[in-house]
Amino acid sequence: MARKLAVIGAGLMGSGIAQVSAQAGWDVVLRDVTDEALRRGTDGIKASYDKFVAKGKLAADDAEAALARITATTDLDAAADADVVVEAVFEKLEVKHEIFRALDKLVKDEAILASNTSAIPITKIAAVTERPERVVGTHFFSPVPMMQLCELVRGYKTSDETLATAREFAESTGKTCIVVNRDVAGFVTTRLISALVVEAAKLYESGVATAEDIDLACKLGFGHAMGPLATADLTGVDILLHATGNIYTESQDEKFAPPELMRRMVDAGDIGRKSGQGFYKH
């Protein structure tokens, strides 16, 4: 398999995907629109490698070699010779459309275009390209270096060959894949966590139980590593509000309608760990 990867977006997800791919031997171009975003992304990658080295999980030489395989740039043209391109930008269809239109004209015919979206249908993203059969979802999980799962999503026109290449790429980075055969909004994992978070938030909002007790019920009763409200704080209440909103808009299924509490929390800036306050104080 060819080994040139372009990652579009150097945020938490994009830099994480770049990190595990470079560690697996891929030559990576990491692209974002500002030097500041790129610096944050590459600093995060270096800090993460350093942690793995300190814990004895990665040799210092291997970390150095992996870092050397990552090229940071603000130039989208640097993706032109990539075999696989993974888009990991903000969850807004218009933003993704702009990138996929540009990539479609830029990259070679045999390249595959992947999106790390967690809730937007791949078919909608692929529709603006001339190669919908070569567009696929590769939904990694945060933090990418720690989380084992990658959700592969088949768009309406995604070919078997594209899906196989996406699986080969994800597995090469050490991930275990599940396949989403029907391109429903939210796929498998985001639908499950969204339904759980929405119901947990409603129980909390109506005073049925405390946030701590709701999470404890899921941990001890269902064996979850983390309860739904703590997960919302970690992921970002704003991000989950956006994801559940997308799924609700697409499906019109009431169980995905975000409770008013989540909207007010986002309005007030109480979006979880990154703001210091969400369902819990951090």
Backbone as a ProteinNet text record, in pm:
[ID]
protein_1_A
[PRIMARY]
MARKLAVIGAGLMGSGIAQVSAQAGWDVVLRDVTDEALRRGTDGIKASYDKFVAKGKLAADDAEAALARITATTDLDAAADADVVVEAVFEKLEVKHEIFRALDKLVKDEAILASNTSAIPITKIAAVTERPERVVGTHFFSPVPMMQLCELVRGYKTSDETLATAREFAESTGKTCIVVNRDVAGFVTTRLISALVVEAAKLYESGVATAEDIDLACKLGFGHAMGPLATADLTGVDILLHATGNIYTESQDEKFAPPELMRRMVDAGDIGRKSGQGFYKH
[TERTIARY]
85	0	88.4	49	122.5	109.3	203.4	211.3	219.4	151.5	152.5	13.1	7.8	-119.7	-122.9	-237.8	-259.6	-373.5	-352.9	-457.3	-493.4	-620.4	-665.6	-732	-665.6	-714.1	-619.9	-556.9	-455.1	-506.5	-639.7	-696.7	-668.2	-743.5	-722.3	-731.9	-834.4	-853.4	-749.2	-732.8	-638.3	-496.1	-452.8	-315.8	-301.5	-408	-405.3	-392.6	-467.1	-461.2	-322.2	-267.4	-131.6	-30.1	-48.6	44.9	51.3	-66.5	-65.4	-21	-50	-12.1	138.6	197.3	342.9	414.8	360.4	419	413.3	310.9	294.1	373.9	449.2	535.7	485	370.4	318.2	394.1	415.5	464.1	340.9	339.9	217.3	236.5	141.7	131.7	15	41.5	-63	-91.9	-214.3	-245.6	-353.2	-329.1	-431.7	-418.3	-512.3	-512.2	-417.9	-377.4	-286	-163.9	-54.1	69.1	47.4	-35	-63.9	-131.4	-231.2	-302.1	-206.3	-118.5	-20.2	77.4	118.2	213.4	149.3	23.9	-47.5	-57	-90	-105.5	24.6	132.1	261.1	319.8	297	341	269.8	139.9	60.4	110.7	146	198.9	330.4	418.7	549.8	532.4	443.5	418.3	364	278.3	219.6	326.7	409.2	520.8	611.6	641.6	728.8	670.3	537.3	470.3	486.5	467.1	481.8	625.2	721.3	863.2	890.4	839.4	860.1	801	689.1	624.8	685.2	784.3	848.1	765.5	664.9	578.9	626.2	724.7	777	924.5	1007.7	1151.7	1174	1268.7	1297.5	1332.6	1408.5	1446.9	1324.8	1231.5	1109.9	1022	1017.4	939.1	998.2	1130.2	1199.4	1176	1184	1163.6	1019.7	925.1	783.7	758.5	815.2	800	857.9	967.8	1034	949.8	856.8	771.8	652.2	635.9	522	568.3	503.8	531.1	408.3	425.4	312.3	311.9	194.2	186.6	49.2	45.7	-82.7	-127.5	-49	-73.3	-150.8	-273	-353.8	-292.1	-220.1	-156.2	-60.5	-13.9	79	11.6	-122.5	-195.7	-202.3	-152.1	-171.2	-125.8	-13.9	36.3	1.1	-92.7	-131.5	-210.2	-191.8	-268.6	-400.7	-396	-515.1	-519.9	-637	-655.2	-764.8	-735.2	-837.7	-870.3	-996	-1042.6	-1088.5	-1037.5	-1073.2	-1096.1	-1187.7	-1216.5	-1349.6	-1394.2	-1515.8	-1637	-1728.7	-1845.8	-1951.8	-1918.7	-2014.2	-2007.3	-2120.5	-2122.5	-2060.8	-2089.6	-2038	-1884.3	-1826.3	-1679.6	-1621.5	-1684.1	-1636.2	-1652.3	-1764.7	-1786.5	-1676.1	-1641.2	-1535.5	-1404.5	-1370.4	-1246	-1252.7	-1364.7	-1375.9	-1380.3	-1441.6	-1439.8	-1295.9	-1219.9	-1080.3	-995.3	-1011.1	-932.6	-963.7	-1089.6	-1133	-1056.5	-1033.5	-961.2	-810.4	-765.4	-622.2	-555.1	-617.5	-546.8	-559.5	-468.7	-467.9	-594.6	-626.3	-752.7	-768.6	-657.3	-666.8	-667.3	-648.9	-647.5	-787.2	-791.1	-922.4	-936.5	-1057.7	-1089.2	-1174.3	-1122.8	-1192.9	-1231.9	-1342.6	-1383.8	-1388.7	-1339.6	-1343.1	-1471.8	-1572.1	-1697.6	-1756.9	-1826.4	-1890.9	-2041.9	-2096.5	-2243.2	-2297.6	-2214.3	-2265.8	-2261	-2373.1	-2372.8	-2261.7	-2191.2	-2080.3	-2132.1	-2252.4	-2311.6	-2324.1	-2361.4	-2375.4	-2240.1	-2136.3	-2001.9	-1950.6	-1973.6	-1922.7	-1990.8	-2112.6	-2194.1	-2129.2	-2038.7	-1976.2	-1850.7	-1817.4	-1698.2	-1738.9	-1639.5	-1661.1	-1627.9	-1594	-1552.7	-1620.5	-1754.2	-1821.6	-1787.4	-1751.3	-1716.5	-1584.4	-1504.4	-1375.5	-1378.3	-1498.1	-1514.3	-1569.4	-1513.1	-1547.8	-1536.1	-1605.3	-1592.2	-1490.1	-1397.1	-1304	-1316.4	-1409.2	-1438.9	-1351.1	-1243.3	-1154.2	-1213.3	-1160.6	-1212.9	-1106.4	-1152.5	-1061.2	-1039.4	-915.3	-790.9	-743.1	-711.7	-680.2	-568.9	-460.2	-354	-397.4	-502.5	-544.7	-664.4	-748.5	-875.3	-858.7	-906.9	-882.3	-971.2	-1085.5	-1188.1	-1174.5	-1207.4	-1230	-1355.9	-1449.4	-1577.1	-1565.8	-1573.4	-1565.5	-1706.9	-1730.2	-1867.1	-1875.4	-1965	-1990.2	-2092.2	-2053.8	-2150.9	-2236.6	-2337.4	-2429.3	-2354.8	-2243.7	-2171.5	-2030.6	-1991.5	-1856.4	-1832.1	-1719	-1688.8	-1627.6	-1635.8	-1574.9	-1424.4	-1364.5	-1219.4	-1180.3	-1260.3	-1233.8	-1246	-1351.5	-1371.7	-1253.3	-1206.4	-1093.1	-966.2	-943.4	-824.7	-832.7	-953.2	-973.2	-946.7	-993.6	-971.5	-821	-753.7	-609.9	-534	-574.8	-511.4	-535.4	-662	-695.7	-628.6	-632.7	-570.5	-419.2	-360.2	-214	-173.1	-267	-237.4	-273.6	-308.8	-336.5	-481.6	-571	-712.5	-789.9	-896.6	-992.4	-1112.3	-1161	-1265.9	-1401.4	-1506.1	-1641.2	-1687.6	-1779.4	-1827.4	-1973.4	-1999.7	-2136.7	-2182.7	-2272.8	-2311.8	-2417.8	-2496.8	-2595.6	-2560.3	-2552.4	-2502.4	-2608.3	-2643.5	-2740.8	-2664.9	-2730.3	-2666.1	-2628.1	-2502.5	-2456.9	-2401.3	-2417	-2359.1	-2403.6	-2312.6	-2349.4	-2315.7	-2191	-2144.2	-2203.8	-2210.3	-2262.1	-2411.5	-2483	-2625.5	-2641.8	-2560.6	-2572.6	-2539.7	-2425.9	-2386.6	-2481.6	-2529.8	-2623	-2752.7	-2806.9	-2931.7	-2911.4	-2795.8	-2766.6	-2746.5	-2670.1	-2644.9	-2774.6	-2855.9	-2982.5	-3072	-3083.8	-3169	-3110.3	-2976.3	-2911.1	-2931.8	-2916.6	-2934.7	-3079.4	-3174.7	-3315.9	-3343.4	-3285.6	-3302.7	-3243.4	-3128.1	-3060.2	-3140.9	-3185.6	-3259.8	-3389.3	-3454.8	-3583.6	-3568.5	-3442.1	-3418.1	-3438.2	-3438.4	-3457.2	-3338.3	-3216.6	-3095.7	-2984.3	-2880.4	-2765.6	-2683.4	-2599.9	-2510.4	-2420.8	-2368.2	-2278.3	-2347.9	-2472.8	-2543.6	-2584.8	-2619.9	-2653.7	-2530.5	-2416.3	-2292.1	-2250.9	-2266.6	-2231.3	-2317.3	-2444.5	-2535.4	-2484.7	-2437.6	-2387.6	-2254.5	-2171.3	-2041.5	-2058.7	-2134.7	-2147.7	-2255.6	-2359.8	-2468.9	-2440.5	-2372.1	-2350.1	-2203.2	-2114.1	-1972	-1909	-1972.9	-1914.2	-1791	-1687	-1565.9	-1593.7	-1687.2	-1718.9	-1867.4	-1933.1	-2076.4	-2104.7	-2231.6	-2265	-2243.8	-2267.6	-2253.1	-2105.3	-2024.3	-1879.2	-1822.9	-1879.5	-1838.6	-1871.6	-1990.8	-2031	-1932.8	-1891.7	-1795	-1659.8	-1618.9	-1489.5	-1494.3	-1600.2	-1613.6	-1640.3	-1717.1	-1762.3	-1913.5	-1984.3	-2131.2	-2173.6	-2095.3	-2125.4	-2115	-2013.5	-1992.6	-2105.3	-2142.8	-2251.8	-2387	-2405.8	-2529.3	-2539.6	-2426.6	-2418.7	-2448.1	-2386.1	-2402.9	-2547.9	-2605.4	-2743.9	-2839.2	-2808.6	-2889.6	-2887.4	-2767.4	-2753.4	-2837	-2826.7	-2898.8	-3049.5	-3091.9	-3234.8	-3288.4	-3211.9	-3252.9	-3271.3	-3177	-3181.6	-3293.4	-3304.5	-3391.7	-3532.1	-3543.6	-3669.8	-3714.6	-3617.7	-3646.3	-3635.1	-3746	-3754.4	-3647.1	-3600.1	-3503.8	-3370.3	-3349.4	-3225.2	-3243.9	-3366.4	-3390.4	-3317.4	-3218.8	-3139.7	-3225	-3209.5	-3286.9	-3245.4	-3338.2	-3314.5	-3191.8	-3171.2	-3056.8	-2925	-2907.9	-2783.1	-2766.4	-2876.1	-2870.5	-2829.9	-2890.4	-2859	-2714.7	-2666.6	-2526.8	-2431.9	-2461.8	-2377.1	-2388	-2510	-2529.3	-2445.8	-2438.8	-2367.4	-2217	-2173.8	-2031.2	-1987.1	-2083.5	-2049.9	-2043.7	-1933.3	-1928.2	-1840.4	-1802.8	-1728.5	-1587.4	-1502	-1364.5	-1290.1	-1312	-1234.1	-1272.4	-1391	-1429.4	-1422.3	-1396.5	-1387.9	-1519.5	-1628.2	-1760.6	-1848.7	-1914.2	-2012.8	-2118.5	-2142.3	-2227.7	-2153.7	-2020.8	-1934.9	-1845.5	-1788.8	-1688	-1551.4	-1467.8	-1337.2	-1223.1
-120.2	0	125	220.2	347.8	415.4	499.5	547.4	699.3	773.1	918.3	963.6	1029.7	1072.5	1223.8	1282	1424.3	1433.7	1511.4	1534.1	1682	1710.5	1848.9	1890.7	1979.6	2022.1	1971.6	2063.6	2025.1	2038.2	2029.5	2033.1	1903.6	1880.2	1762	1633	1621.8	1499.7	1488.3	1594.8	1591	1563	1630.1	1608.1	1466.6	1414.1	1277	1174.7	1196.2	1106.1	1113.3	1235.4	1252.6	1179.1	1190.4	1129.1	976.5	910.3	763.4	714.9	793.1	753.3	763.6	873.7	891.3	783	750.1	645.6	509.6	492.7	367	365.8	472.8	474.2	554.1	618	701.3	833.8	883.7	1021.3	1110.1	1206	1283.4	1431.2	1485.8	1630.6	1675	1763	1813.6	1957.6	1982.4	2115.5	2185.9	2311.8	2396	2535.5	2623.6	2755.2	2856.1	2834.5	2929.8	2858.7	2930.9	2876.9	2848.6	2930.8	2914.6	2780	2747.3	2618.7	2502.6	2517.4	2412	2395	2507.2	2499.1	2428.1	2464.5	2397.7	2247.8	2213	2072.2	1994.9	2050.1	1978.3	1975.7	2082.1	2082	1971.1	1955.2	1851.5	1712.4	1693.4	1563.3	1533.2	1632.5	1613	1580.1	1653.8	1630.1	1489.2	1444.1	1310.3	1202.3	1220.1	1125.9	1121.3	1239.5	1247	1167.5	1174.9	1100	949.5	905.5	762.9	715.5	801.9	768.3	757.9	855.6	857.8	733.9	684	565	434.9	448.2	328.3	257.5	326.9	264.7	293.6	381.5	419.7	454.4	401.9	432.3	576.2	643.8	784.7	801.6	706.5	712.1	702.4	614.2	596.2	721.1	784.6	908.2	1018.2	1025.8	1127.3	1102.7	975.1	939.3	969.7	940.1	965.4	1115	1194.3	1339.8	1394.7	1334.8	1378.4	1346.2	1251.6	1215	1308.7	1403.4	1497	1632.7	1676.9	1809.4	1896.6	2008.5	2099	2210.5	2242.1	2343.8	2411.4	2533.7	2602.1	2588.4	2517.7	2505.7	2376.8	2389.5	2271.7	2191.3	2259.3	2190.8	2080.5	2088	1985.4	1848.8	1846.4	1719.3	1653.2	1719.7	1674.9	1531.8	1489.1	1353.8	1251.5	1285.3	1191.8	1073.6	958.5	838.6	835	885.9	894.7	1036.2	1098.2	1230.4	1216.9	1261.8	1260	1403.2	1440.7	1573.7	1565.1	1657.6	1658.5	1802.7	1870.5	2010.4	2018.2	2141.1	2164.8	2094.9	2047.1	1972.7	2064.8	2122.6	2206.9	2167.1	2131.6	2077.5	2173.7	2304.7	2402.2	2403.8	2394.1	2395.4	2270.9	2157.2	2031.7	2034.1	2087.8	2096.8	2175.7	2287	2372.5	2293.4	2218.2	2141.1	2027	1954.4	1839.3	1882.6	1996.9	2049.4	2074.6	2139.8	2173.1	2045.9	1953.6	1829	1747.2	1745.3	1666.9	1708.9	1839.1	1890.8	1870	1856.6	1860.4	1723.5	1626.5	1499.8	1405.8	1305.6	1212.4	1127.4	1074.5	1001.4	882.3	814.8	691.7	717.6	843.1	875.8	858.5	824.1	822.1	944	994.8	1112.4	1065.2	1085.1	1037.8	1156.1	1140.4	1243	1182.1	1257.9	1214.1	1259.7	1298.6	1345.1	1239.3	1286.3	1192.5	1190.4	1281	1287.9	1324.9	1380.5	1426.2	1310.8	1284	1174.2	1190.5	1080.8	1081	1110.8	1062.8	1086.1	1235.4	1312.3	1458	1522.8	1473.8	1529.3	1492.5	1367.1	1316.1	1380.7	1431	1481.2	1595.7	1669	1783.2	1742.1	1613	1566.6	1494.9	1474.1	1396.3	1249.4	1216.1	1078.2	1026.2	1029.4	986.9	843.2	761.1	620.6	610.2	718.7	718.4	802.9	832	907.6	812.8	821.6	728	800	748.3	802.6	722.2	790.9	726.3	802	756.7	827.9	772.4	845.6	810.7	867.6	822	864.1	936.9	1026	1112.5	1060.1	1063.6	1101	987.5	1023	923.1	825.7	872.8	776.3	670.2	697.6	605	518.3	570.4	501.1	402.4	281.1	169.5	169.3	238.9	221.9	318.9	268	355.7	305.5	397.5	364.6	397.3	295.1	315.7	330.1	436.7	464.6	465.1	382	372.1	477.7	566.1	658.2	580	644	576.8	517.3	584.6	537.8	485.9	478	432	291.1	272	140.6	47.2	-83.1	-184.5	-160.6	-122.5	-99.1	17.1	123.5	239.2	200.7	123.1	78.3	-8.3	-95.1	-183.4	-102.7	-0.4	85.7	162.2	212.6	285.7	194.1	69.7	-26.2	-54.7	-73.5	-101.6	14.1	137.4	255.6	260	246.8	257.3	145.7	24	-88.8	-73.8	-9.3	12	102.8	185.9	275.6	210.2	82.3	7.9	8.7	55.9	64.2	-61.9	-86.5	-191	-121.4	-175.9	-106.8	-174.9	-92.9	-144.2	-77.2	-143.6	-88.5	-46.6	75.7	127.6	116.3	21.9	-8.1	85.9	147.4	244.5	379.7	476.7	610.3	693.5	651.2	728.2	834.6	947.9	1055.1	1003.7	1026.5	983.6	842.5	769.7	635.5	546.3	466.5	379.7	447.3	486.7	531.5	665.1	761.6	893.1	884.9	796.4	777.4	719.1	619.9	556	654	724.3	815	934.6	980.2	1094.5	1059	941.2	898.7	888.4	835.9	818.8	954.1	1043.9	1176.5	1256.8	1252.7	1327.3	1278.7	1146.7	1092.4	1123.6	1111.4	1141.2	1288.5	1378.3	1521.8	1551.9	1480.9	1501.6	1454.7	1341.4	1291.1	1389.6	1444.3	1541.6	1671.7	1718.1	1844.7	1839.8	1723.5	1714.7	1671.7	1663.8	1638.3	1493.9	1401.7	1259.8	1207.4	1248.9	1205.3	1305.3	1301	1390.5	1339.8	1430.2	1392.3	1275.9	1286.3	1181.1	1045.3	1044.1	916.5	857.9	944.8	896.8	830.8	897.3	841.5	713.5	712.5	594.5	474.4	500.3	393.4	329.5	412.8	360.7	286.8	337.1	271.7	136	134.5	10.7	-82.3	-25	-107	-164	-84.9	-126.6	-150.4	-126.5	-148.1	-41.9	76	183.6	239	272.1	327.2	467.6	537.3	675.2	697.9	767.6	793.2	893.3	902.1	988.5	1137.5	1184.1	1327.6	1365.6	1275.9	1299	1294.2	1206.4	1197.9	1328.2	1383.2	1510.3	1621.2	1623.7	1725.1	1707.3	1581.4	1553.9	1590.6	1548.6	1574.9	1722.4	1784	1922.2	1919.6	1985.8	1988.6	2052.3	2151.5	2219.2	2123	2037.5	1943	1839.9	1791.4	1693.1	1756.1	1881.5	1952.6	1961.7	1993.3	2005.6	1870.3	1764.4	1629.5	1581.8	1598.1	1553	1635.7	1764.3	1852.1	1804.2	1766.2	1713.6	1587.4	1496.6	1369.1	1393.5	1483.4	1514.1	1575.6	1668.8	1733.8	1630.3	1537.2	1434	1332	1286.7	1172.3	1211.9	1334.4	1379.4	1282.2	1214	1119.9	1195.1	1201.2	1281.7	1246	1123.2	1086.4	1158.9	1221.1	1296.1	1447.5	1490.1	1633.8	1677.7	1766.7	1803.8	1876.4	1840.3	1908.6	2054.7	2135.2	2279.9	2307.2	2224	2242.6	2248.7	2157.1	2155.5	2284.8	2332.5	2459	2575	2580.6	2689.9	2681.6	2560.5	2543.4	2598.5	2567.4	2615.2	2767.1	2821.2	2967.9	3035.2	2970.8	3029.1	3001.8	2918.5	2886.1	2773.2	2704.7	2590.2	2464.2	2449.4	2344	2225.1	2219.2	2100.8	2131.3	2031.9	2043.5	2164.2	2191	2299.8	2437.9	2450.3	2580.5	2579.6	2461.1	2451.7	2418.5	2421.5	2392.1	2329	2219.1	2157.1	2097.9	1968.1	1900	1889.1	1897.5	1896.1	2020.2	2051.7	2158.3	2091.1	2152.3	2092.7	2181.7
0	0	0	-85.7	-87.6	48.4	83	221.8	235.1	148.4	163.2	205.2	320.2	377.9	390.9	359.5	389.9	490.2	595.5	695.5	689.7	666.3	653.6	784.7	857.1	988.8	1095.9	1170.2	1270.1	1412.8	1428.7	1563.8	1637.3	1743.9	1826.8	1745.4	1660.8	1582.1	1471	1394.2	1281.7	1327	1433.3	1480.8	1536.9	1599.8	1651.2	1539.4	1430.3	1314.1	1251.4	1240.4	1186.8	1274.7	1404.7	1500.7	1486.4	1487.9	1480.4	1342.4	1239.1	1102.8	1083.5	1131.7	1120.3	1199.6	1314.9	1398.8	1328.2	1242.4	1168.7	1037.9	1012.7	894.8	776	790.7	681.2	674.8	552.9	534.7	537.6	629	654.1	623.9	548.7	532.4	619.9	714.2	804	764.3	719.4	665.8	748.1	778.1	840.2	781	813.6	748.4	812	938.1	1002.3	1060.9	1065.7	1126.1	1274.5	1337.4	1480.5	1507.3	1425.4	1439.9	1417	1319.1	1289.3	1405.6	1464.3	1576	1695.1	1724.5	1833.5	1807.2	1683.8	1646.7	1659.9	1604.8	1608	1750	1826.4	1967.3	2045.2	2016.4	2082.1	2047	1920.4	1874.9	1946.1	1951.4	2014.7	2164.2	2230.2	2373	2396.2	2305.6	2318.7	2297.9	2195.1	2173.6	2296.9	2351.4	2470	2586.2	2602.4	2709.9	2688.6	2564.6	2533.5	2557.7	2524.3	2546.7	2696.7	2772.4	2918.2	2985.1	2928.7	2986.3	2933.9	2844.9	2790	2683.5	2627.4	2526.1	2383.8	2371.6	2240.7	2256.2	2167.3	2173.3	2129.2	2192.2	2159.8	2011.7	1957.9	1815.3	1724.5	1763.9	1683.5	1688	1804.2	1818.9	1731.2	1731.9	1651	1501.6	1463.1	1322	1279.1	1367.8	1336.2	1319.4	1410	1403.2	1272.2	1229.6	1105.4	982	996.4	881.6	865	958.5	951	897.9	792	736.3	758.3	825.7	851.5	747.1	695.3	590	588.3	535	514.7	368.6	289.1	145.3	113.9	67.7	35.8	-79.4	-168	-281.4	-237.1	-112.5	-61	-54.1	-63.6	-60.1	-197.6	-299.8	-438.2	-464.8	-404.9	-435.6	-327.5	-239.5	-132	-188.1	-125.1	-162	-85.9	37.2	122.3	179.1	174.4	235.9	341	462.7	568.5	607.2	590.9	631.4	776.3	859.1	1001.5	1046.7	978.5	1012.7	1086.9	1113	1189.9	1126.6	1211.7	1165.7	1104.2	992	920.2	773.2	716.6	580.9	479.4	492.8	395.3	396.4	516.1	530.1	463.4	488.1	430	278	230	85.6	16.6	76.2	18.5	4.6	108.4	107.6	6.9	5.1	-86	-232.1	-259.3	-397.4	-441.4	-354	-386.1	-399.5	-306.3	-309.7	-434	-472.8	-589.2	-715.3	-727.1	-844.4	-830.5	-706.5	-675.3	-673.1	-607.3	-583.3	-702.8	-706	-820.1	-821.8	-939.7	-959.2	-865.1	-836.5	-756	-604.9	-564.8	-421.3	-362.2	-232.7	-168.1	-77.4	-72.6	9.2	126.3	247.4	367	455	526.4	622.7	761.4	858.1	997.8	1067.8	990	1049.8	1143.3	1246.3	1339.2	1319.5	1239.9	1230.1	1091.9	1003.6	873.2	772.5	702.6	605.6	499.6	474.6	378.5	237.3	207.2	74.7	46.7	150.7	134.2	105.5	173	154	14.6	-25	-153.4	-273.3	-252.1	-364.1	-440.8	-376.8	-446.2	-524.6	-522.8	-595.7	-724.2	-809.7	-932.3	-907.1	-782.1	-750.3	-623.6	-617.3	-493.7	-453.9	-554.8	-523.5	-447.1	-448.9	-379.7	-251.2	-204.5	-79.1	28	149.3	256.7	391.4	490.8	626.2	704.8	769.4	862.7	994.4	1078.4	1202.5	1314.6	1343.9	1455.2	1584	1697.5	1827.1	1907.6	1993.1	2067.9	2209.9	2260.6	2190.9	2099.5	1975	1871.3	1912.4	1975.3	2009.9	2111.4	2188.6	2294.2	2253.6	2167.2	2136.5	2021.1	2042.6	1950.5	1826.7	1834	1731.5	1614.1	1494.3	1378.9	1308.7	1290.6	1227.3	1078.1	993.5	848.5	794.5	719.4	674.8	522.8	473.4	330.2	290.2	199.8	140.7	42.2	-13.6	-106.7	-225.5	-266.9	-386	-356.9	-229.5	-194.9	-249.3	-318.4	-376.8	-272.6	-301.1	-213.3	-202.4	-314.1	-318.1	-225.9	-228.2	-142.1	5.1	35.9	173.5	219.4	130.9	164.1	188	106	123	254.9	286.5	412.8	531.9	522.5	630.5	645.9	533.8	535.9	602.1	566.6	625.5	776.4	818.4	961.3	1041.6	986.9	1058.2	1066.9	966	968.7	1084.5	1131.6	1244.9	1379	1373.8	1496.9	1540.6	1453.4	1492.7	1455	1528.9	1495.7	1431.9	1320.8	1245.8	1258.1	1259	1234.1	1104.9	1034.2	907	920.8	877.8	875.2	729.8	703.8	566	510.3	600.4	554.6	612.1	524.7	559.6	632.3	754.3	833.2	913.3	937.4	1014	1152.2	1191.1	1323	1324.8	1209.4	1195.9	1313.3	1369.9	1482.2	1615.2	1629.4	1761.8	1803.9	1713.1	1751.9	1781.5	1710.2	1741.3	1881.3	1914.5	2045.6	2158.9	2146.3	2255.3	2261.8	2146.1	2145.3	2216.3	2185.7	2250.6	2401.6	2441.4	2584.1	2653.5	2589.7	2648.9	2658.7	2553.2	2554.4	2669	2683.7	2790.3	2928.3	2941.2	3069.5	3106.5	3006.2	3031.4	3071.9	3010.1	3045.9	3190.2	3228	3365.3	3466.1	3431.4	3518.3	3524.8	3407.5	3395.2	3477.3	3477.7	3548.7	3694.3	3740.7	3882.8	3926.6	3831	3864.3	3944.6	3904.9	3976.2	3949.2	4032.2	4010.8	3892.3	3839.4	3728.6	3772	3894	3946.2	3950.1	3997.4	4010.8	3875.1	3781.4	3646.2	3583.3	3596.4	3540.6	3611.9	3742.4	3821.1	3780.1	3751.9	3707.3	3578.5	3485.2	3356.9	3374.3	3465.3	3487.9	3556.4	3664.7	3741.7	3685.7	3628.5	3575.7	3438.1	3355.1	3215.6	3182.1	3279	3252.9	3163.4	3153.1	3073.5	3145.8	3070.7	3132.4	3187.3	3124.1	3163.7	3142.3	3233.3	3219.6	3108.2	3060.5	2946.8	2972.5	3095.5	3122.5	3134.9	3192.3	3195.4	3052.8	2969.4	2828.8	2756.2	2784.9	2723	2760.6	2887.7	2932.5	2863.3	2845.4	2781.2	2633.5	2565.9	2422.1	2395.5	2483	2463.7	2447	2538.2	2530.9	2398.5	2353.4	2226.1	2107.9	2110.2	1999.3	1997	2115.4	2120.7	2086	2124.6	2087.6	1935.5	1872.7	1726.7	1661.1	1715.7	1658.7	1672.6	1793.3	1813	1725.9	1712.3	1626.1	1481.5	1432.1	1295.4	1276.6	1374.4	1363	1367.3	1456.5	1468.6	1338.8	1282.3	1156.7	1045.7	1037	932.9	957.2	1083.5	1112.2	1158.9	1211.6	1275.3	1385.3	1444.3	1551.9	1684.2	1758.3	1880.3	1984.8	1983.8	2088.5	2072.1	1954.6	1933.5	1951.6	1987.5	2008.3	2134.7	2123.3	2241.5	2345.1	2473	2577	2590.2	2638.2	2653.2	2739.7	2840.4	2930.2	2852.4	2756.3	2678.6	2598.1	2542.1	2465.5	2556.5	2677.1	2769.2	2817.9	2842.1	2884.7	2778.7	2652.3	2541.6	2530.5	2543	2540.4	2648.6	2765.7	2880.6	2878.1	2782.6	2773.9	2866.1	2928.9	3015.2	2929.2	2857	2754.8	2794.7	2923.5	2968	3013	2996.3	3046.7	2991.8	2861	2800.1	2852.4	2917.4	2973.7	3126.9	3183.5	3329.6	3397.6	3319.8	3378.1	3271	3305.7	3218	3308.5	3295.6	3392.4	3527	3517.1	3637.5	3636	3755.7	3763	3741.2	3659.9	3627.8	3674.8
[MASK]
++++++++++++++++++++++++++++++++++++++++++++++++++++++++++++++++++++++++++++++++++++++++++++++++++++++++++++++++++++++++++++++++++++++++++++++++++++++++++++++++++++++++++++++++++++++++++++++++++++++++++++++++++++++++++++++++++++++++++++++++++++++++++++++++++++++++++++++++++++++++++

